[in-house]
Amino acid sequence: MINIAVSSRSLAAARMVDPDVSPAAVHAAVEAAIAEQMRQLGRNPNSPREPRRAS
């Protein structure tokens, strides 16, 4: 599981784009971006971290 905390700086940056954006919307967008990045890397964001193997 990934814990995400939206900082006030992140919220302020999002509000520069949309002044009415809610903290929950910013949190959801960050969560979706992390899940997509993990999917592209072939990792399950809900599984425990696995040690990296040497290549």
FILOGU-376263 format. One line per field, with one value per residue (C-alpha): residue in one letter; x, y negated, z negated. Coordinates in Angstrom, 3 decimals, padded with zeros to 6 digits. Layout:
kolba: a | ...
X: X | ...
Y: Y | ...
Z: Z | ...
END
This chain:
kolba: m | i | n | i | a | v | s | s | r | s | l | a | a | a | r | m | v | d | p | d | v | s | p | a | a | v | h | a | a | v | e | a | a | i | a | e | q | m | r | q | l | g | r | n | p | n | s | p | r | e | p | r | r | a | s
X: 000.000 | 001.178 | 000.500 | 000.147 | 000.128 | -000.740 | 001.408 | 000.141 | 002.585 | 001.005 | -002.460 | -001.350 | 000.166 | -003.032 | -005.085 | -003.019 | -004.518 | -008.006 | -008.823 | -011.757 | -009.863 | -010.333 | -007.608 | -009.411 | -009.179 | -005.449 | -004.958 | -006.868 | -004.828 | -001.537 | -002.742 | -003.740 | -000.388 | 001.555 | -000.568 | 000.016 | 003.755 | 003.861 | 001.837 | 004.298 | 007.168 | 005.388 | 004.842 | 001.715 | 001.379 | -000.464 | 002.179 | 005.103 | 008.294 | 010.545 | 014.288 | 015.826 | 017.840 | 021.283 | 021.357
Y: 000.000 | -003.501 | -006.361 | -009.730 | -013.099 | -016.084 | -019.011 | -022.548 | -023.383 | -020.705 | -022.013 | -025.595 | -024.546 | -022.727 | -025.784 | -027.911 | -025.771 | -025.430 | -027.695 | -025.473 | -022.166 | -020.240 | -018.516 | -015.208 | -015.774 | -016.509 | -013.420 | -011.256 | -012.614 | -011.892 | -008.393 | -007.702 | -008.968 | -006.760 | -003.710 | -004.320 | -004.693 | -001.474 | 000.298 | -000.867 | 000.425 | 003.762 | 003.467 | 003.823 | 000.675 | 002.680 | 005.368 | 005.098 | 003.722 | 006.346 | 005.931 | 004.990 | 007.676 | 006.909 | 006.899
Z: 000.000 | 000.777 | -001.616 | 000.062 | -001.650 | 000.516 | -000.534 | -000.693 | 002.120 | 004.341 | 003.595 | 004.257 | 007.603 | 008.578 | 007.626 | 009.999 | 012.774 | 011.264 | 008.315 | 007.293 | 007.129 | 003.892 | 001.865 | 002.538 | 006.300 | 006.069 | 003.906 | 006.414 | 009.321 | 007.544 | 006.620 | 010.254 | 011.545 | 009.144 | 010.014 | 013.735 | 013.225 | 011.194 | 013.913 | 016.566 | 014.452 | 014.113 | 010.373 | 008.298 | 006.145 | 003.461 | 003.013 | 000.596 | 002.100 | 003.580 | 003.456 | 006.788 | 008.491 | 009.849 | 013.649
END
